[in-house]
């Protein structure tokens, strides 16, 4: 099997799928490594022609590359609101926290209805769970969960379960 005979075809195939450039070069390198590892480990599919096998390796490498790229993009994105650490008190932190809370609530009042705002306040500032909010407001828990989910989407995709706005007083 002559791998070198297929390399220019594989490179052209990758460039036809992702375009020329550094990204295509990276995928091309990953594809070659993928092919060599499979051959070394004996994972070469004998029922396929060499050309077909190489194209399939290239195709799976392209898919894997873009999956990793999208995962990295999602994990590095600023989808969630960030709040300062208030475990150590200082006037600057208290002022900054107050400012952030005011801006947050101003945006909430513009974009959300009254029940959702009440639910949001109880969740974030009182750190109540969904069933506690439901009992307090006399609304089904599923309604509270749905409203808080919609609020999260409307307010910049903040994470209401893990990020809390802490009142430093």
NORLINCOR-V476551 format. One record per helix or strand. SS is the DSSP state (alpha for helix, beta for strand). FROM is the first residue (numbers start at 0). LEN is the number of residues. Records with the same first field share a line. If there is no record, write none. Layout:
SS=FROM-LEN, FROM-LEN
This chain:
alpha=2-16, 21-20, 49-27, 90-21, 113-11, 129-8, 140-14
